[in-house]
Amino acid sequence: MEQLHFITNLLGIKDTNITILDVLDAGTLKAIIAKLDCPAPKRPHCQGKMAKYDFQKESKIPYLECAGYKTLIRLRKPRFCCQDCGKMVVAETSLVKKNHQIATIVNQKIIQKLIEKVPMTAISESLSVSTSTVIRKLHEFKFKTDLSSLPTHNTVSRKAR
């Protein structure tokens, strides 16, 4: 049990509701099977009581490399059903944003490598994400041109041929 606690510290997972159940070694990939245990939230719209639904949705979350191995977290998120309106809600964690499959730390690493001007294919291969994910992160940047340092007069010299 202490090894699993060491793994959460090594990966930098700060959410106390995530418990690691098992670690699978698949050659070039380490798969970490984890479970999210959290109390049932109140539904914000109808303030109804949520009941735990029997099915747990498993998310495959690519994570940073650990000890030279690509890491994949298979996180089981519990689903809750509102007893008043019948709406389904999946539990949330700080590891990934709502309705996302890529860890926030991987998104931060993509942005860091884009600032360092690493090629997009190298970023996607090293972080186990698609190139379209890297392009999507690049389009989130807002580039502003500084027009205060432009010259007031623009001279063009023409050569006679």
C-alpha positions as CSV (number, residue, x, y, z in Angstrom):
1,M,0.0,0.0,0.0
2,E,2.9,2.3,0.8
3,Q,4.3,1.8,-2.8
4,L,1.0,3.1,-4.3
5,H,1.2,6.2,-2.1
6,F,4.8,6.6,-3.3
7,I,3.6,6.5,-6.9
8,T,1.1,9.3,-6.3
9,N,3.8,11.4,-4.8
10,L,6.2,10.5,-7.7
11,L,3.6,11.5,-10.4
12,G,2.6,14.7,-8.5
13,I,-1.1,13.7,-8.1
14,K,-2.3,16.0,-5.3
15,D,-6.0,14.9,-5.4
16,T,-6.6,12.9,-2.2
17,N,-9.7,11.3,-3.7
18,I,-7.6,9.4,-6.2
19,T,-6.5,5.9,-5.0
20,I,-4.2,3.8,-7.2
21,L,-5.3,0.2,-7.4
22,D,-2.7,-1.4,-9.6
23,V,0.3,-0.7,-11.9
24,L,0.6,-2.7,-15.1
25,D,3.8,-3.0,-17.1
26,A,3.1,-3.3,-20.8
27,G,6.7,-3.2,-22.2
28,T,7.1,0.4,-23.3
29,L,4.1,1.6,-21.4
30,K,3.1,1.8,-17.7
31,A,-0.6,1.7,-17.1
32,I,-1.8,3.0,-13.8
33,I,-5.2,1.8,-12.7
34,A,-6.8,4.3,-10.4
35,K,-10.2,5.0,-8.8
36,L,-11.8,8.3,-7.9
37,D,-13.7,8.1,-4.6
38,C,-15.6,11.3,-3.8
39,P,-18.9,12.1,-2.0
40,A,-22.0,12.7,-4.1
41,P,-22.3,16.4,-5.0
42,K,-25.6,18.4,-5.0
43,R,-27.1,19.1,-8.3
44,P,-26.7,22.9,-8.9
45,H,-29.9,23.4,-10.9
46,C,-32.5,21.5,-8.9
47,Q,-30.6,21.0,-5.6
48,G,-31.6,17.4,-5.8
49,K,-29.9,14.6,-3.9
50,M,-27.5,12.6,-6.1
51,A,-27.3,8.8,-5.8
52,K,-24.2,6.8,-6.9
53,Y,-24.9,5.1,-10.2
54,D,-23.5,1.5,-10.5
55,F,-21.4,2.1,-13.6
56,Q,-18.0,3.7,-13.4
57,K,-16.7,5.5,-16.5
58,E,-13.1,4.8,-17.2
59,S,-10.9,7.6,-18.7
60,K,-7.6,6.9,-20.4
61,I,-5.5,9.9,-19.5
62,P,-2.0,10.2,-21.0
63,Y,0.5,11.5,-18.4
64,L,4.1,12.6,-18.3
65,E,6.9,10.0,-18.7
66,C,8.0,8.4,-15.5
67,A,11.4,6.6,-15.4
68,G,11.7,6.6,-19.2
69,Y,8.3,4.9,-19.7
70,K,5.2,6.4,-21.2
71,T,2.5,6.6,-18.6
72,L,-1.2,6.1,-19.0
73,I,-3.6,6.6,-16.1
74,R,-6.8,4.6,-16.4
75,L,-9.0,6.5,-14.0
76,R,-12.4,5.2,-13.0
77,K,-14.8,8.1,-12.3
78,P,-18.0,7.4,-10.5
79,R,-21.3,8.6,-12.0
80,F,-24.1,10.0,-10.1
81,C,-27.8,10.2,-10.9
82,C,-30.1,12.9,-9.6
83,Q,-33.1,11.5,-7.8
84,D,-35.3,14.5,-8.6
85,C,-34.6,15.1,-12.3
86,G,-32.8,11.9,-13.4
87,K,-29.7,13.7,-14.9
88,M,-26.4,11.9,-14.9
89,V,-23.2,13.6,-13.7
90,V,-19.6,12.3,-13.8
91,A,-17.4,13.0,-10.8
92,E,-14.7,15.7,-11.4
93,T,-11.1,15.8,-10.4
94,S,-8.2,18.4,-10.5
95,L,-6.2,15.9,-12.6
96,V,-8.1,16.7,-15.8
97,K,-10.6,19.5,-16.8
98,K,-14.3,18.8,-17.1
99,N,-15.1,16.8,-20.3
100,H,-11.4,16.5,-21.2
101,Q,-9.1,13.5,-21.6
102,I,-5.7,15.1,-21.3
103,A,-4.1,15.9,-17.9
104,T,-3.6,19.5,-17.1
105,I,0.1,18.9,-16.4
106,V,0.5,17.5,-20.0
107,N,-1.2,20.7,-21.4
108,Q,1.2,22.8,-19.4
109,K,4.1,20.8,-20.8
110,I,2.8,21.3,-24.3
111,I,2.8,25.0,-23.8
112,Q,6.3,25.0,-22.3
113,K,7.7,23.1,-25.3
114,L,5.9,25.4,-27.7
115,I,7.6,28.4,-26.0
116,E,11.0,26.5,-26.3
117,K,10.3,26.2,-30.1
118,V,10.3,22.4,-30.2
119,P,8.8,20.9,-33.4
120,M,5.1,19.9,-33.1
121,T,5.8,16.3,-34.1
122,A,8.5,15.9,-31.4
123,I,6.1,17.4,-28.8
124,S,3.3,15.0,-29.8
125,E,5.6,11.9,-29.8
126,S,7.2,12.8,-26.4
127,L,4.0,13.5,-24.6
128,S,1.8,10.8,-26.3
129,V,-0.7,13.2,-27.7
130,S,-1.8,13.9,-31.3
131,T,-0.4,16.7,-33.4
132,S,-3.9,18.3,-33.6
133,T,-3.8,18.7,-29.8
134,V,-0.5,20.5,-30.1
135,I,-1.9,22.7,-32.9
136,R,-5.0,23.4,-30.8
137,K,-2.8,24.6,-27.9
138,L,-0.8,26.8,-30.3
139,H,-4.0,28.5,-31.5
140,E,-4.8,29.4,-27.9
141,F,-1.9,31.9,-27.9
142,K,-2.6,35.5,-28.7
143,F,0.2,37.1,-30.7
144,K,0.4,40.9,-30.6
145,T,2.7,42.9,-32.8
146,D,4.3,46.0,-31.3
147,L,3.6,48.8,-33.7
148,S,5.3,51.5,-31.6
149,S,8.8,50.8,-32.9
150,L,8.0,50.9,-36.6
151,P,9.6,53.7,-38.7
152,T,7.5,56.7,-39.6
153,H,8.8,56.9,-43.2
154,N,9.4,53.9,-45.3
155,T,11.9,54.4,-48.1
156,V,12.2,52.0,-51.0
157,S,15.2,52.1,-53.3
158,R,14.6,50.9,-56.8
159,K,17.4,49.6,-58.9
160,A,17.4,50.5,-62.6
161,R,17.9,47.5,-64.8
